[in-house]
Each structure stands twice: as structure tokens, then as C-alpha cells.
Amino acid sequence: MLATEGKKIWMDGELVDFAAARVHVLSHTLHYGVGVFEGIRAYGTRDGTAIFRLEEHVRRLVTSARIYKMPCPYTEAEIAKAVLATQAANEFVPAYIRPILYRGEPALGVKNLKGRVSLAIASIPAQKYLGAGSESGVRAKISPFRKPRSDAVPSFAKAAGNYLNSYLAGIDAGEEGYDEAVLLDDRGYVAEGTGENIFIVRDGRVYTPGLESDILLGVTRESVKEIATDLGFAVIEKSISVNELLTADEVFFSGTYAEIAPVREIGHYKVGARSPGAITRQIMDVFYRVVRGEEPKYARWLTPVPPVKAPTPRATRR
Ligand SMILES: Cc1ncc(COP(=O)(O)O)c(C=O)c1O
């Protein structure tokens, strides 16, 4: 993901030029990582551009802000409207949309809650996060860096500081020649990827770790659970051991940026007979039809982007 190009960035009610979207160097968020954000995708459909599961992403953003005591100056409806306005102004399709709530005023001191909470939203061109392997299978390794326990750093909040952990695991995997890392939880069970949830398939059943493995509750994960259930597969949330991962019939990642990415190798272990496996393939096929607006049953997951530039909301809750 290279956020080097874009047209306009929405900053507290104004669409400013990409290059002019700046924050003070002494901002609280820059120094302590106390910022909460979302990753959202916009897709091209037959009926125009649509945003995938906008409401769920906005709700998670607001929930993440609550745990970090960042009073959100916007209602959920205002944030959703601002996301649509940002997408309409930039017009990239597919797009990766990044709203972030942050304290951008100069305010040093870790306990300093005085700075105003601001919202910025960018929409940049989306690429395949895990490269060519996104379709045919990625190579992952088990990371030496474990997930912090949620009673130390809450995993269900999508907070900037959480990504120190993903950064270490992701860089290590890259340096070792892998596409992605699988992080274990504090107990040694499988948790998730650096920016994805993980699923395994075993004997025709689909398994994924639950919150006890200190994961982010992914929006794509929820979508995959529903699609797999509708396809007739049993979907079970449980702690997954490394042995179960290494001997699974199929493994795949799910996430907004990675979408659904089959895993073909974990370290020196080959996953299953072919990549993607048959059940992963079925889930992927439905998922990619859903996001293109080709599955009426899941049409409620798509919010159309109005073609005209909507007036952008200003904060009502300052
Ligand atoms: C650590 C982590 N886990 C899981 C996910 C997948 O979540 P979602 O499907 O909501 O993008 C992400 C991506 O946001 C992530 O960063």
C-alpha cells in the first residue's frame, strides 16, 4: 500500500489537497500511538462504486475511540457521510479508504487528554496487498513476535500503537522471504496475520480463532463466517494450536486489504494438496461476487457512493 498519490483528503469537514494534509510534529498521536483508524474498501459494481460494510467499519472506529478515551466529535452517520464524500471526491476504484481519529495538536505527555480529537479520511488506489499470491496462495511463517494480551493492549480496538507488533512480525517475515507472518497469542495458539484474520479448514469444517486469541474482530472475518455458513459449512470459533495449523487441509487469511488470500505454505510445511483448497475457492468465489454487487442476498453489505459530491459534514459534538 503506497499512500503517495491521491487527490483530496477530508480533514474535519474540509476536502484539502493531498499534499497539504499535515499534522503538527508534536501531536500526541505521533508520539504515543493513540489514534484509531479503519481500513475500508470501495469496489466497482454494475451500479457504480460501492463501499463494503461501511456501517460496520464506522461502528468499529467509534468503539476503538471509546476504549482509548478519544471523544469522537462526529456521529456514526456523519462519519459514514464523510467517507462517502471522500470517495466521491477521489474517484479511485477499487479504493482503500483510511479514516483516522487522532489528536493532532501539539500536546506532549502520555496522559494528556486535552488535545482536540480530529478526523481525517483518505481514499487511495487499492492494490493486491499480498501480491500475486493473493489468488494462488501466499507463503507465511510463524512469527517470533507474539500478540500482546488484550488486557495489556486491547486487540479489538484498531489503534495505531497496536501496529508496532504487526510491523515487527511483518518486517521479520519479509526479511526471511515470506509474504506474511502468522502471529501466535500469549498462550502459543494461532491468533492472526499482521493485517488479517486467519481461517483453517479441516475435514470439511471451517475454524477461526476467537477473541481469546487477542485478535481484531475483522469485518471480513464476519463476512466469511456468514458466507461459509450459508454455503452449508460448519463454522467453529476456537483456539487453534500450531499443530492444527500446520496439518490443516486449507488455510486462508481474510482482511479488508488482503481480501481472501489462500495460504500455500507455512514455514517449511505445505498446506493441503492444492492452493486454494476447494472450500477456500468456494468462499472466495462468493466473496468476490458479493463485493462486485453480483449476489443480491448480500446487497445490504454495499453502500452506493453518490455520484455527486455531497456536502461534507462538520462536527456536531465538539
Ligand atoms: C491485525 C488485524 N487483524 C485482522 C484484520 C482484518 O480486519 P478487517 O477484515 O476488518 O479488515 C486487520 C485489518 O484491518 C488487522 O489489521
The ligand as an SDF file (V2000), in Angstrom:
LIG
                    3D

 16 16  0  0  0  0  0  0  0  0999 V2000
   -4.4540   -7.0530   12.9690 C   0  0  0  0  0  0  0  0  0  0  0  0
   -5.5920   -7.2080   12.0250 C   0  0  0  0  0  0  0  0  0  0  0  0
   -6.3620   -8.3110   12.0980 N   0  0  0  0  0  0  0  0  0  0  0  0
   -7.3920   -8.5020   11.2590 C   0  0  0  0  0  0  0  0  0  0  0  0
   -7.7110   -7.5800   10.2880 C   0  0  0  0  0  0  0  0  0  0  0  0
   -8.8800   -7.8080    9.3690 C   0  0  0  0  0  0  0  0  0  0  0  0
   -9.9370   -6.9480    9.6870 O   0  0  0  0  0  0  0  0  0  0  0  0
  -10.9400   -6.4370    8.5710 P   0  0  0  0  0  0  0  0  0  0  0  0
  -11.4880   -7.6480    7.9250 O   0  0  0  0  0  0  0  0  0  0  0  0
  -11.9690   -5.6810    9.3380 O   0  0  0  0  0  0  0  0  0  0  0  0
  -10.1750   -5.5890    7.6360 O   0  0  0  0  0  0  0  0  0  0  0  0
   -6.9440   -6.4160   10.1700 C   0  0  0  0  0  0  0  0  0  0  0  0
   -7.2480   -5.4070    9.1480 C   0  0  0  0  0  0  0  0  0  0  0  0
   -7.7860   -4.4020    9.4290 O   0  0  0  0  0  0  0  0  0  0  0  0
   -5.8680   -6.2200   11.0630 C   0  0  0  0  0  0  0  0  0  0  0  0
   -5.1030   -5.1250   10.9780 O   0  0  0  0  0  0  0  0  0  0  0  0
  1  2  1  0
  2  3  1  0
  2 15  2  0
  3  4  2  0
  4  5  1  0
  5  6  1  0
  5 12  2  0
  6  7  1  0
  7  8  1  0
  8  9  2  0
  8 10  1  0
  8 11  1  0
 12 13  1  0
 12 15  1  0
 13 14  2  0
 15 16  1  0
M  END
$$$$
